[in-house]
Amino acid sequence: MKGELLGKRILLGVSGGIAVYKACDLVRKLKKEGADLRVVLTTGAEEFVKPTLFSALSGAPCYTNKDFFTADGRIPHVELARFPDLILLVPATASLISKLRCGQSSELLLAILLATKAQVFIFPSMNATMYNHPAVQENLSTLKTFGYKVFPPYAGELACGEVGEGRLPEPDEINEVVKAFFKPKDLVERKILITAGPTKEYLDEVRFITNASTGRMGYLIAKEVYARGGEVYLIWGKDDEPEFPNLEPLHGIPKPRVYRVKTTEEMYLACENLFDEIDVCIFAGAPTDFKPKQTFPGKIKKEAKESLTLELVQTVDIAKALQKKRKNQYMVGFALEEEAKLEVYAKKKLLDKGFDLIVANPISTMGSKASKFLILGETGHKAFESLSKEELAKELVDLISQNLKLRAS
């Protein structure tokens, strides 16, 4: 899989805070995604780390204040200002934020920021009391009016030993924010419901029937939709809490709303309650098809019996039930089938459930990092011999976006 940032030019401005160690890891991650990087250190940052480290990690020169003036006729701050598609300030200290707000150009990084037309993302990191000081908050508010995107720090344990706001987001999250910046914002004002994960059907209060679904496919689709500006409603059958980067400063859309469910009935009711207001419904979840006809209070005892016979009944067919309530929602289904009959079963399910698109993959690839996938719909079909779930999420959301545009034309 090619890196999502292949060919994207990113300048990373690093100021003098203890969180500079996270900037090192961030460079490694951005480089792995294919980004063309330049790193600029403030004089404060040089007290924490040497430029050699960032040069080695980025595979490109790392600039310091010593590079502000040259004797060869070049103007480094203008050259570097013209280089990037995006500038990241990680970490951004109170001092850097104050100087930028006032338009100072006493250092190479500050001069670059004044001379650039690129979008700038600011990631503040400092002591909690400093961060909440009225002067810092006023400076950040003013920078927002200048067009800078400010991503607030998280609350947590800080290097000073205090607990509060001021913690720099983890490099993985900042990496996700950067990738989201370069994605098309083609789903803005679209409300998209996604089911993900298994459901459980209880025999008693501790035992249940379920399946091996990880929920990862639905989660990755939700993340892709969110990055592209869609408003996400995630119906989540897993016990853990899905994590999403904070992209609200980027496109104004709040994090996906997560509705925790256990049983198939609960998943259906959650979908039904939201169905009228959504534009797209993606059934990536794996609801259990059968449930015990009788459930028992407490815990069933073994007693003297060596066996237990269960009578099972069908659970509600979520997609089929919602199809009857459908107005103009775009509906996408999934099918896990035997490889020999993959297309046949997928086409049948496409018609039976009234889907606009269906994604099918073989049972034999369950748990694999990559799988064979078929995407069938009214506009034809696409076949992939080996595709990761991350790649599938992008392909699928591309198709949904294209088909929504066709509908609207």
NORLINRA-V504059 format. One record per residue. N is the residue number from 0. RES is the residue in three letters. PHI is phi in degrees with one decimal (NA if undefined). BURIAL is 1 if it has 9 or more other ideal C-beta (glycine too) atoms within 8 Angstrom, else 0. Layout:
N_RES_PHI_BURIAL / N_RES_PHI_BURIAL
//
This chain:
0_MET_NA_0 / 1_LYS_-71.2_0 / 2_GLY_-62.4_1 / 3_GLU_-71.0_0 / 4_LEU_-108.4_1 / 5_LEU_-57.3_1 / 6_GLY_83.0_0 / 7_LYS_-80.5_1 / 8_ARG_-98.0_1 / 9_ILE_-126.5_1 / 10_LEU_-108.5_1 / 11_LEU_-107.9_1 / 12_GLY_-98.3_1 / 13_VAL_-115.3_1 / 14_SER_-108.7_1 / 15_GLY_-82.5_1 / 16_GLY_-130.9_1 / 17_ILE_-62.1_0 / 18_ALA_-71.9_1 / 19_VAL_-58.1_1 / 20_TYR_-64.3_0 / 21_LYS_-71.4_1 / 22_ALA_-64.0_1 / 23_CYS_-61.3_1 / 24_ASP_-66.7_1 / 25_LEU_-62.2_1 / 26_VAL_-57.9_1 / 27_ARG_-59.8_1 / 28_LYS_-70.1_1 / 29_LEU_-64.9_1 / 30_LYS_-63.8_1 / 31_LYS_-62.7_0 / 32_GLU_-81.9_1 / 33_GLY_97.8_1 / 34_ALA_-67.9_1 / 35_ASP_-94.6_0 / 36_LEU_-110.4_1 / 37_ARG_-132.4_1 / 38_VAL_-117.6_1 / 39_VAL_-124.5_1 / 40_LEU_-101.5_1 / 41_THR_-79.7_1 / 42_THR_-62.7_1 / 43_GLY_-65.4_1 / 44_ALA_-64.1_1 / 45_GLU_-65.6_1 / 46_GLU_-73.2_0 / 47_PHE_-101.6_1 / 48_VAL_-151.5_1 / 49_LYS_-93.3_0 / 50_PRO_-62.4_1 / 51_THR_-57.5_0 / 52_LEU_-62.3_1 / 53_PHE_-69.8_1 / 54_SER_-63.1_1 / 55_ALA_-65.6_0 / 56_LEU_-71.7_1 / 57_SER_-90.4_1 / 58_GLY_72.8_0 / 59_ALA_-146.7_1 / 60_PRO_-59.9_0 / 61_CYS_-108.0_1 / 62_TYR_-101.1_1 / 63_THR_-130.2_1 / 64_ASN_-63.0_1 / 65_LYS_-66.3_0 / 66_ASP_-89.7_1 / 67_PHE_-60.2_1 / 68_PHE_-118.9_0 / 69_THR_-126.4_0 / 70_ALA_-103.8_0 / 71_ASP_-109.0_0 / 72_GLY_89.0_0 / 73_ARG_-79.1_0 / 74_ILE_-121.1_0 / 75_PRO_-55.6_1 / 76_HIS_-68.5_1 / 77_VAL_-76.9_0 / 78_GLU_-59.0_1 / 79_LEU_-71.7_1 / 80_ALA_-67.1_1 / 81_ARG_-87.1_0 / 82_PHE_-69.9_0 / 83_PRO_-87.0_1 / 84_ASP_-84.2_0 / 85_LEU_-152.0_1 / 86_ILE_-116.3_1 / 87_LEU_-114.8_1 / 88_LEU_-107.1_1 / 89_VAL_-140.1_1 / 90_PRO_-79.6_1 / 91_ALA_-104.7_1 / 92_THR_-81.8_1 / 93_ALA_-60.2_1 / 94_SER_-65.3_1 / 95_LEU_-61.9_1 / 96_ILE_-61.3_1 / 97_SER_-64.1_1 / 98_LYS_-64.6_1 / 99_LEU_-66.7_1 / 100_ARG_-59.8_1 / 101_CYS_-84.9_0 / 102_GLY_77.2_0 / 103_GLN_-71.1_0 / 104_SER_-136.2_0 / 105_SER_-77.7_0 / 106_GLU_-128.5_1 / 107_LEU_-56.6_1 / 108_LEU_-61.1_1 / 109_LEU_-64.2_1 / 110_ALA_-64.7_1 / 111_ILE_-60.9_1 / 112_LEU_-65.0_1 / 113_LEU_-75.4_1 / 114_ALA_-94.1_0 / 115_THR_-90.5_1 / 116_LYS_-108.8_0 / 117_ALA_-73.8_1 / 118_GLN_-66.8_1 / 119_VAL_-118.8_1 / 120_PHE_-105.4_1 / 121_ILE_-110.3_1 / 122_PHE_-118.5_1 / 123_PRO_-64.8_1 / 124_SER_-152.9_1 / 125_MET_-173.2_1 / 126_ASN_-57.7_1 / 127_ALA_-60.6_1 / 128_THR_-66.6_0 / 129_MET_-61.4_1 / 130_TYR_-60.7_1 / 131_ASN_-87.0_1 / 132_HIS_-62.8_1 / 133_PRO_-55.2_0 / 134_ALA_-65.9_0 / 135_VAL_-65.6_1 / 136_GLN_-64.3_1 / 137_GLU_-66.9_0 / 138_ASN_-61.3_1 / 139_LEU_-64.8_1 / 140_SER_-61.6_0 / 141_THR_-66.5_1 / 142_LEU_-61.8_1 / 143_LYS_-62.4_1 / 144_THR_-68.0_0 / 145_PHE_-78.2_0 / 146_GLY_105.3_0 / 147_TYR_-74.9_1 / 148_LYS_-98.6_1 / 149_VAL_-106.6_1 / 150_PHE_-103.6_1 / 151_PRO_-62.7_0 / 152_PRO_-72.0_1 / 153_TYR_-92.4_0 / 154_ALA_-86.4_1 / 155_GLY_167.8_0 / 156_GLU_-76.8_0 / 157_LEU_-103.1_1 / 158_ALA_-61.2_0 / 159_CYS_-77.3_0 / 160_GLY_98.3_0 / 161_GLU_-78.0_1 / 162_VAL_-121.7_0 / 163_GLY_165.9_1 / 164_GLU_-69.6_1 / 165_GLY_143.0_1 / 166_ARG_-81.7_1 / 167_LEU_-65.8_1 / 168_PRO_-56.2_1 / 169_GLU_-67.8_0 / 170_PRO_-53.9_1 / 171_ASP_-59.3_0 / 172_GLU_-68.6_1 / 173_ILE_-62.1_1 / 174_ASN_-59.7_1 / 175_GLU_-65.8_1 / 176_VAL_-62.1_1 / 177_VAL_-63.0_1 / 178_LYS_-61.8_1 / 179_ALA_-64.8_1 / 180_PHE_-58.7_1 / 181_PHE_-88.0_1 / 182_LYS_-81.4_1 / 183_PRO_-65.8_0 / 184_LYS_-99.4_0 / 185_ASP_-95.1_0 / 186_LEU_-119.5_1 / 187_VAL_-61.0_1 / 188_GLU_73.1_0 / 189_ARG_-99.9_1 / 190_LYS_-103.5_1 / 191_ILE_-127.4_1 / 192_LEU_-98.1_1 / 193_ILE_-133.8_1 / 194_THR_-95.7_1 / 195_ALA_-153.3_1 / 196_GLY_85.0_1 / 197_PRO_-86.1_1 / 198_THR_-117.7_1 / 199_LYS_-122.1_1 / 200_GLU_-118.6_1 / 201_TYR_-84.5_1 / 202_LEU_-87.0_1 / 203_ASP_-140.4_1 / 204_GLU_-78.3_0 / 205_VAL_-126.4_0 / 206_ARG_-109.3_0 / 207_PHE_-153.3_0 / 208_ILE_-98.9_1 / 209_THR_-152.9_0 / 210_ASN_-141.1_0 / 211_ALA_-92.1_0 / 212_SER_-60.2_1 / 213_THR_-92.5_0 / 214_GLY_80.0_1 / 215_ARG_-64.5_0 / 216_MET_-62.9_1 / 217_GLY_-63.0_1 / 218_TYR_-62.5_1 / 219_LEU_-66.9_1 / 220_ILE_-65.1_1 / 221_ALA_-59.5_1 / 222_LYS_-65.7_1 / 223_GLU_-66.0_1 / 224_VAL_-62.3_1 / 225_TYR_-61.0_1 / 226_ALA_-63.1_1 / 227_ARG_-97.3_1 / 228_GLY_93.9_1 / 229_GLY_-78.8_1 / 230_GLU_-90.9_1 / 231_VAL_-101.5_1 / 232_TYR_-118.7_1 / 233_LEU_-102.5_1 / 234_ILE_-92.7_1 / 235_TRP_-114.9_1 / 236_GLY_-95.4_1 / 237_LYS_-85.5_1 / 238_ASP_-83.6_0 / 239_ASP_-80.6_0 / 240_GLU_-105.2_0 / 241_PRO_-67.5_1 / 242_GLU_-106.1_0 / 243_PHE_-129.3_1 / 244_PRO_-67.0_0 / 245_ASN_-84.7_1 / 246_LEU_-103.0_1 / 247_GLU_-57.2_1 / 248_PRO_-62.8_0 / 249_LEU_-77.4_1 / 250_HIS_-131.7_0 / 251_GLY_79.1_0 / 252_ILE_-95.2_1 / 253_PRO_-67.1_0 / 254_LYS_-56.3_0 / 255_PRO_-52.4_1 / 256_ARG_-82.6_0 / 257_VAL_-110.7_0 / 258_TYR_-112.0_1 / 259_ARG_-81.1_0 / 260_VAL_-133.6_1 / 261_LYS_-115.5_0 / 262_THR_-93.9_1 / 263_THR_-62.9_1 / 264_GLU_-61.4_0 / 265_GLU_-64.8_1 / 266_MET_-64.2_1 / 267_TYR_-63.2_1 / 268_LEU_-63.8_0 / 269_ALA_-63.8_1 / 270_CYS_-65.5_1 / 271_GLU_-61.0_1 / 272_ASN_-64.6_0 / 273_LEU_-100.8_1 / 274_PHE_-57.8_1 / 275_ASP_-64.1_0 / 276_GLU_-99.5_0 / 277_ILE_-100.3_1 / 278_ASP_-99.1_0 / 279_VAL_-135.7_1 / 280_CYS_-124.5_1 / 281_ILE_-114.0_1 / 282_PHE_-92.2_1 / 283_ALA_-94.1_1 / 284_GLY_-74.6_1 / 285_ALA_-125.5_1 / 286_PRO_-65.6_1 / 287_THR_-68.7_1 / 288_ASP_-80.3_0 / 289_PHE_-131.2_1 / 290_LYS_-140.7_1 / 291_PRO_-61.7_1 / 292_LYS_-64.0_0 / 293_GLN_-122.0_0 / 294_THR_-111.8_0 / 295_PHE_-116.9_0 / 296_PRO_-72.0_0 / 297_GLY_67.6_0 / 298_LYS_-128.8_0 / 299_ILE_-66.6_1 / 300_LYS_-89.8_0 / 301_LYS_-65.3_0 / 302_GLU_49.7_0 / 303_ALA_-99.4_0 / 304_LYS_-80.4_0 / 305_GLU_-96.1_0 / 306_SER_-144.6_0 / 307_LEU_-138.8_0 / 308_THR_-97.9_0 / 309_LEU_-110.2_0 / 310_GLU_-103.2_0 / 311_LEU_-107.0_0 / 312_VAL_-127.0_0 / 313_GLN_-70.7_0 / 314_THR_-86.1_1 / 315_VAL_-64.7_0 / 316_ASP_-84.0_0 / 317_ILE_-59.8_1 / 318_ALA_-63.9_1 / 319_LYS_-68.0_1 / 320_ALA_-66.4_1 / 321_LEU_-74.4_1 / 322_GLN_-57.9_1 / 323_LYS_-70.1_0 / 324_LYS_-99.8_1 / 325_ARG_-68.2_1 / 326_LYS_-108.1_0 / 327_ASN_-130.0_0 / 328_GLN_-67.8_1 / 329_TYR_-87.3_1 / 330_MET_-120.2_1 / 331_VAL_-125.0_1 / 332_GLY_-116.5_1 / 333_PHE_-127.8_1 / 334_ALA_-140.1_1 / 335_LEU_-106.0_1 / 336_GLU_-137.4_1 / 337_GLU_-63.9_0 / 338_GLU_-61.4_1 / 339_ALA_-63.5_0 / 340_LYS_-118.1_0 / 341_LEU_-58.0_1 / 342_GLU_-69.8_1 / 343_VAL_-61.5_0 / 344_TYR_-66.5_1 / 345_ALA_-65.4_1 / 346_LYS_-63.5_1 / 347_LYS_-64.1_0 / 348_LYS_-67.7_1 / 349_LEU_-57.8_1 / 350_LEU_-76.0_0 / 351_ASP_-60.2_0 / 352_LYS_-92.3_1 / 353_GLY_71.1_1 / 354_PHE_-72.6_1 / 355_ASP_-85.8_0 / 356_LEU_-139.4_1 / 357_ILE_-138.7_1 / 358_VAL_-108.9_1 / 359_ALA_-124.3_1 / 360_ASN_-145.9_1 / 361_PRO_-74.2_1 / 362_ILE_-59.4_0 / 363_SER_-63.5_0 / 364_THR_-98.4_1 / 365_MET_-56.3_0 / 366_GLY_85.4_0 / 367_SER_-79.6_0 / 368_LYS_-71.7_0 / 369_ALA_-134.8_0 / 370_SER_-148.1_1 / 371_LYS_-76.3_1 / 372_PHE_-135.6_1 / 373_LEU_-118.7_1 / 374_ILE_-118.4_1 / 375_LEU_-113.1_1 / 376_GLY_-169.4_1 / 377_GLU_-66.8_0 / 378_THR_-93.7_0 / 379_GLY_114.6_0 / 380_HIS_-143.5_0 / 381_LYS_-124.5_0 / 382_ALA_-120.7_0 / 383_PHE_-128.8_1 / 384_GLU_-76.2_0 / 385_SER_-153.9_0 / 386_LEU_-141.1_1 / 387_SER_-77.2_0 / 388_LYS_-65.2_1 / 389_GLU_-63.0_0 / 390_GLU_-67.5_1 / 391_LEU_-63.3_1 / 392_ALA_-56.0_1 / 393_LYS_-67.5_1 / 394_GLU_-58.8_1 / 395_LEU_-66.0_1 / 396_VAL_-66.8_1 / 397_ASP_-57.7_0 / 398_LEU_-63.5_1 / 399_ILE_-60.2_1 / 400_SER_-60.6_1 / 401_GLN_-62.2_0 / 402_ASN_-70.4_1 / 403_LEU_-64.9_1 / 404_LYS_-65.4_1 / 405_LEU_-63.6_0 / 406_ARG_-60.9_0 / 407_ALA_-78.7_0 / 408_SER_-83.6_0
//
